[in-house]
Amino acid sequence: MSIRHGLLALLERGPRYGSQLRTEFESRTGSTWPLNVGQVYTTLARLERDGLVAPDGEDTAGHTLYAITASGRTELREWYERPVDRANPPRDELSIKLAMAVGAPGVDIRAVIQSQRHATIKAMQDYTRLKATALAAVESGQSRERDDVAWLLVLEQLIFQTEAEARWLDHCEARLVRLSLPADRRAGEPEPTQAAAGTPAPTATDRLRPARTRRG
């Protein structure tokens, strides 16, 4: 998550003070990535050091306002145009947990997978309900449309992410089952696959297909 660029994007709409930026950032993302005021002011200090924002007086309550500079606008435009770098993917706790669980004494890795699958599907269902609420707010026209549309996009990304995670867990379990078979039986078993070799086998996430159809 780029707090740095998120604050620049908010400041492009006009001068803001720290707690105002925090509130607007959380409103835009549905508090998916909550910030504290300390993070905001630390980031503002770095942006000011780099010449991307500058103090812009005070409001009537005495809050110090910050404004984006010309260099900050250039940085923001470049950020929008630049693809997110996947060369150094962020550490994923679930991937690390399963990697460490393989062969760990006293650990039933299939139980770990099953527990995580249950939590992942529950999260997917929760996100789907939140999406229905956000979509209704946008379509009714009785909402802060900019923030609700932004939150809707974040929710949909979270739904796709949890769907992919559930399918990956299914794949991991199938892989472990296959590797536990004797070598002569493995030779005759098809590789656990997704869509690469035709229609994938039904998975735990397929139980949610009616819900995904309803959410549009």
N, C-alpha and C positions, 0 to 999 in steps of 0.2 A: 504494500500500500504506500502511495506517495503522498504523505501529508504535505510535503513541500509544495508540490504542484497543485494539490487540492486547495491549499490556502491561496495560492496565486490566482487560481480560477475564480475563487470567491471575491478576491480583491479587485479583479478586473471589472466587477459590477459596481465598484465604488469603495471609498475608504471604510475600513471596519476596525474595531478594537478586538482584543484577544478573545474575551468570552463570547462576543457576538460571532466571531469566526467559528468557535467551537460549536455553538448552537446551530449555526447554519450548516456546518459540515455534517453534523449528526442528523439534522433534518433531511439533508439531501440523500444520505445513505441509510436512512432508517435506523440509525444507531447501531448498524452492523459492526462498525469499527469505532467504538467510543474513544473520545480523546479527553485528556484532562487539560486544564488551563496551562499547567506547566509545560506540557508538550507543545502547545500552541505558541507560547511566548518564546520557548527555546528555538522553535523553528523560525519564528519571526526574526529573532536576533541573528540567526544564520543567514536568512534571506537579506536582512539589512546589511550584514557584513559583505555579502556577495553583490550588493548593489541592485538587488531585484525588487526590494521594497524600500520605502523611506517613511519616516514619521511625517504625519500630515496634520499636526495640531491636535486639538482636543474637542470632544463633544461637550454639550452643555452640562453633562454630569462629571466632567473632568477625566474621562477615559482617553488615553492616548490612542489616536487613530493612525492607521498605517495605510499607505497607498502603493499601488504597484507602479514601478518605474518603466521606462521604455525598454530597458534591458529585461525586466521581468516579463513584459508582454512578448518579447522575442523568445525568451525561454519557454513561456507557456505555449506559444504557437508551435515551437519545435517539439515540445512534449506531445501535443495533440497529433502531430504528423508522424512521430517516431513510433514504430511498432514496439510493443513490450518485449524486452529481451528475455528469451527463454534459454540462453546459453548457460546461465547459472541458476537453475530452478531453486526456489526456496525450499528449505528443509520441511519435509512433511512428516509429522509425528506418527501417523498411522503406518506409512511405509517403513519408517525406522523401527517401529514396534514389531511389525511382522518379520522384518529382516533379522532382528535380534531374537525373536521367538523361535525361529527355525533351529531345531536341534537343542534348544535350551532345556536343561534338566528340569523335569517336573512341570513343564508348560505344555498344555494341550492347545496347540496352535489353532486347531479347528474350533475349539471353544472360544478362543480369542476372536476368530473371524465371525462366528455366529453372534457373539455379543455385540461386536461392532456393526454387523449388518442390521441387527435390531435397532440400534441407535440411529444408524444412517437412514433407514426407512422412516422412522419416526420423525426425524428432522425434515425429510422430504415432504411428509404429510403436513407438518407444521408450516413449511414454506409455501406449500400449495394453498393452504387456508389463508395465509397472509396475502398471497398473490390475488386471491379472489376478492379480498377486502380492498386492496389497493386498486385493482382493476375497476371495481364498482365505483370507487371514489373518483377515478379519472373519467369514467364514462358518464357519471352523473353531472359532471361539470361543477360540483359543489366542493371543490378542493383547491389547495394550492398546487395547480397543475404541474408546474415545473418540478417541485419536490416530489410529488406523487409519481410522476413519470420516471424520475431518476430512481426512486425507491423500487418501482416496478421492475426496472432493468436489473437492479442489483438482486432482487428476489429471483428473477428468472435465471440469472447466472448461478445463484446458489442451488436452484433446483437442478439445473443441468449438471452442476458439479456433484451433487449428491447422487444423482442417477448414475453418473459415470463411476463414482466410488462404489456403489452397490454392485454394479456389473463387474468391476475389478475384483471385489471380494468374492463374487461367484467364481470368477476365473481362477483366483488363487486357490480356492477350495478344490476346484476341479483339477488343478495342476498338482496339488498335494496328494489327492487321491490317486492320480495316475502314477506319480513317482513312488507311491507306496506299493504298487503292484510289482510282482516279479518281472524281471527283464523280458522274459519270453511273452508274457501277456501284454506288457507295454508296447511291444513291437506291433501288435495288432490293433492297438487302441488309437483312435483319431486324436490329434492334438486338441486340447481345449482352445477354443477359438471364439472370436466375436463374429463379425460379419464377413471376415475375409474369405471364407470358403462357402458362402451361401447364407441361408437364413440361420441365425444363431438359435441355439436351444433356449427354451423358456427359462427365465431366471426369477429370482425372488422379486425383482422390481416389476415383473410383468403383472403382479397382483395389483399394481397401482395404475395400470393403463386406463381404467374407467375414470379415475380421478384426473389424470392428465388430459383426457378428452374433454372433461367438463371445464377445466380451467381455460381452454381456448388458447 
